């Protein structure tokens, strides 16, 4: 019998409805979904994002809508470095190993976001996404789901007054859920890029 007093032990935090919905999405659209369906969702999202970036001139990509807000270039830099690491972690998961480098930080950027010419940066994102998609397409529905990787989850949750606040926490996922979450990450930043373009044009 434990000598610890149960009344003094910390209980795991209760997840808010929005957090529970995000986990349910990862399970339904990732863990429980066929590989072909996951790959198709990734293909459509990556194609939509890459197609939009092809229409953005360098001068426009460098404009920030407000002090402290990311430009399109900075968003793309974030996607390149984040999804490059995600691709490496996906390979580890598919090989049955948990990635050793920990969760990818939510606001990760390169050391010099302005250092790469815009066409090269956009092309690099397309290559990274092609590598990520190839990893998913190389898997099968029978590929084991035992290995898990930690992911920093960011979900907007409602306050009592109805306003929204971002809630961060770390959750571990199998490779299918991991893949679909980075598809959602790309979709969220696709929306951000559209909003930035609408403001700076």
C-alpha positions in Angstrom: 0.0 0.0 0.0 1.3 3.5 -0.8 2.2 5.7 2.1 1.4 8.9 0.1 -1.7 10.8 1.0 -4.0 10.8 -2.1 -5.5 14.1 -1.1 -2.1 15.8 -1.7 -1.3 14.2 -5.1 -1.7 16.3 -8.2 -4.4 15.2 -10.5 -4.0 15.4 -14.3 -5.5 18.6 -15.7 -9.0 18.2 -17.2 -9.1 18.9 -20.9 -11.4 21.5 -22.1 -14.0 20.7 -24.8 -11.9 22.3 -27.6 -8.9 20.2 -26.6 -11.0 17.0 -26.5 -12.3 17.8 -30.0 -8.7 18.2 -31.3 -7.7 14.8 -29.9 -10.8 13.3 -31.3 -10.0 14.7 -34.8 -6.4 13.3 -34.6 -7.8 9.9 -33.7 -10.7 9.9 -36.3 -8.8 11.5 -39.3 -5.4 10.1 -38.3 -5.1 6.9 -36.2 -8.3 5.3 -37.5 -8.1 6.5 -41.1 -6.7 4.6 -44.1 -3.3 5.7 -45.2 -4.7 6.6 -48.7 -7.1 9.0 -47.1 -4.4 10.7 -45.0 -2.1 11.0 -48.0 -4.9 12.6 -50.2 -5.7 15.2 -47.5 -2.0 16.0 -47.3 -1.7 16.2 -51.0 -4.6 18.6 -51.4 -3.5 20.9 -48.6 0.2 21.0 -49.6 -0.9 21.7 -53.2 -3.2 24.5 -52.2 -0.5 26.1 -50.1 2.3 25.7 -52.7 -0.1 27.1 -55.4 -0.9 30.2 -53.4 2.8 30.9 -52.7 3.6 30.7 -56.4 1.4 33.8 -56.9 3.1 35.9 -54.1 5.8 38.3 -55.3 8.9 38.8 -53.2 8.1 42.4 -52.2 4.6 41.4 -51.0 6.0 38.3 -49.1 8.3 40.6 -47.1 5.5 43.0 -45.9 4.3 42.7 -42.3 0.7 43.7 -41.6 1.6 45.2 -38.2 4.6 45.6 -35.9 5.4 42.2 -34.3 3.2 40.3 -36.8 4.8 37.8 -39.2 5.1 38.5 -42.9 4.3 35.8 -45.4 8.0 35.1 -45.7 8.3 34.6 -41.9 5.3 32.2 -42.0 6.9 30.2 -44.7 10.2 30.1 -42.9 8.4 28.7 -39.9 6.7 26.1 -42.0 10.0 25.0 -43.6 11.9 24.5 -40.4 9.0 23.0 -38.5 7.9 20.6 -41.3 11.5 19.6 -42.1 11.9 18.4 -38.5 8.4 16.8 -38.7 9.5 14.9 -41.7 12.5 13.5 -39.8 10.3 12.6 -36.9 7.8 10.9 -39.2 10.6 8.7 -40.5 11.5 7.7 -37.0 7.9 6.8 -36.2 7.5 4.7 -39.4 10.7 2.8 -38.4 9.1 2.1 -35.0 11.2 4.5 -33.0 10.1 7.4 -30.8 11.9 10.6 -32.0 14.7 11.6 -29.5 14.7 15.3 -30.1 11.4 16.2 -28.3 8.4 18.2 -29.6 8.8 20.8 -32.2 8.4 24.3 -30.7 5.2 26.1 -31.7 6.9 29.3 -32.9 10.0 27.8 -34.4 11.9 29.9 -37.0 15.3 29.7 -38.6 18.2 31.8 -37.3 17.8 34.2 -40.3 14.3 34.2 -41.6 15.2 36.9 -44.1 18.3 35.3 -45.3 17.0 33.0 -48.1 15.8 34.5 -51.3 12.0 34.3 -51.5 11.7 32.0 -54.6 14.2 29.6 -53.0 12.3 29.6 -49.7 9.0 28.8 -51.3 10.7 26.0 -53.4 12.2 24.6 -50.3 8.8 24.4 -48.6 7.5 22.5 -51.6 10.4 20.0 -51.4 9.9 19.5 -47.7 6.2 18.8 -48.2 7.0 16.4 -51.0 9.3 14.5 -48.6 6.7 14.4 -45.9 4.1 13.1 -48.3 6.5 10.4 -49.7 7.0 9.2 -46.1 3.2 8.8 -45.6 2.8 7.1 -49.0 5.6 4.7 -48.2 3.6 3.3 -45.3 0.7 0.8 -45.2 -2.4 0.5 -43.0 -0.6 -2.4 -41.3 2.5 -0.2 -40.4 2.6 -0.4 -36.5 1.3 2.5 -34.5 3.2 1.7 -31.3 5.9 4.4 -31.5 4.7 7.9 -30.5 6.0 11.4 -30.8 5.2 14.4 -28.6 3.5 17.3 -30.3 2.9 20.8 -29.0 -0.8 21.3 -29.4 -2.2 24.8 -29.6 -6.0 25.2 -29.5 -8.2 28.2 -29.2 -10.5 27.8 -26.2 -13.5 29.9 -25.1 -13.2 32.0 -22.0 -16.3 32.5 -19.8 -16.9 35.9 -21.5 -16.9 34.2 -25.0 -13.5 35.5 -26.1 -10.9 33.0 -27.2 -7.5 32.2 -25.7 -4.8 29.9 -27.1 -4.2 26.9 -24.9 -0.9 25.0 -25.2 -0.1 21.5 -24.0 2.0 18.5 -25.1 0.4 15.2 -26.3 2.0 12.1 -27.9 0.7 10.6 -31.1 1.2 7.7 -33.4 2.5 8.3 -36.9 -1.0 8.5 -38.6 -2.2 11.1 -36.1 1.1 12.9 -36.3 0.8 13.2 -40.1 -2.8 14.5 -40.0 -1.9 17.1 -37.3 0.9 18.5 -39.5 -1.7 18.7 -42.3 -3.8 20.8 -40.0 -0.7 22.9 -39.1 -0.3 23.6 -42.8 -4.0 24.5 -43.1 -3.9 26.9 -40.2 -0.9 28.8 -41.7 -2.5 28.7 -45.1 -5.3 30.7 -43.5 -2.9 33.0 -41.8 -1.1 33.7 -45.1 -4.4 34.6 -46.8 -5.2 37.0 -44.0 -1.7 38.6 -44.1 -2.0 39.1 -47.9 -5.4 40.7 -47.6 -4.0 43.2 -45.1 -0.8 44.1 -46.9 -2.1 44.4 -50.4 
